Amino acid sequence: QVQLVESGGGLVQPGGSLRLSCAASGSTFSIYAMGWYRQAPGKQREWVATIASYGSTAYADSVKGRFTISRDNAKKTGYLQMNSLKPEDTAVYYCQLMDKWGRGTQVTVSS
């Protein structure tokens, strides 16, 4: 049974950085792609980035060049490095593996 726990969210000023982590339990982490999604108040959940089991990555246009997704299969942990943050990046960020989701971590970008 896979469980995912996000951490690393918080309040940051525009232009700042945060690094989100997604810790996974279970033995299947390394063989599946992992994704990050976000949901802002009043909006639908949207895809942010995906990393394949072998490391290939893809990003939404809105975060390309600012966010970097990575993973450490030995630690069963995924990461989302977020730089040059904007107020419109404010959302609850979720990680996803197979059909499992974490509970999310709040990111607020505000001065």
Secondary structure, 3 states (H helix, E strand, C coil): CCCEEEECCEEECCCCCEEEEEEECCCCHHHCCEEEEEECCCCCCEEEEEECCCCCEEECCCCCCCEEEEEECCCCEEEEEECCCCHHHCEEEEEEECCEECCCEEEEECC
